[in-house]
Amino acid sequence: MNKIVVAILSVVGFSSSLVFPYYVLFLRNIGDSYDVFSLLYGLFSLSLSIVVYFGGKFFERFSPYLLMMLHSFFCSYIFFSLHTIENIKIVYIGQVLFGGFTALFKLAEKRLFMNATSEFYRSYLFWTSFVTAICIIGVGVLFDSIDIRFMFNIAALLFLLSGFGLGAKFILRSNKDDKN
């Protein structure tokens, strides 16, 4: 575990925080009613809980870097293609997949920090929370001068970069394990 991982995961947190409030508005607008919005948000939570509960032991076989990388690439894909989605059924499927990939990230994060020192974990929580807060405040201040599509594209690009960073960490870790 090192500072590079904390930096990469801070980028993931930054990207998520950048778009989360506006993604919720997207869901609300595409749902066009509170029952559809509730269903969309519930599908995310339901799929997250199912993957965590039933897939937890299965996913322990995989590197946490690989699982986090899959989450980052999926989020990048979703946010790059968000402006093209017009069918509510696609959004339903996307919410189920989004919940599942978020579960992978949460499972991987737990495994990654299982053996970390409490000082390192506190540092991780501080920096990811700090970056998230700065992002939320910054976006609120800049919101009138930036386009929402631009913001989703920036988040998608950051998720893509974090996915490549996690992929590099996964490959380096795999090569190190193969030598031992």
Disulfide bonds with the S-S distance in Angstrom:
none
